[in-house]
Amino acid sequence: MEMCLAIPAKVVTIDHDKACVDFGGNVVREVNIVLVNAKVGDYVLVHAGYAIQVLDKEDALETLRLWNEILELQPQQP
């Protein structure tokens, strides 16, 4: 079974329908925000290069904390 993931990110800058978002840990990417009404400082849920939902800050930060916890539990690849 395949699974699709969406990850929260903070909107840093906006240029028309594109935004620079910060996933934390110095991971910054450009995503399309045409599907949402996001502002700089908002947290958005990102899937496949698109922001698909604006998130409450507390929910976004909790989700990022849980992702970091999961990643820390993963065995390191050689």
Buried (B, 14 or more C-beta within 10 A) or exposed (E): EEEEEBBBBBBEEBEEEBBBBBBBEEEBEEBBBEEBEBEEEBBBBBBEEBBBBBBEEEEBBEBBEEBEEEEEEEEEEE
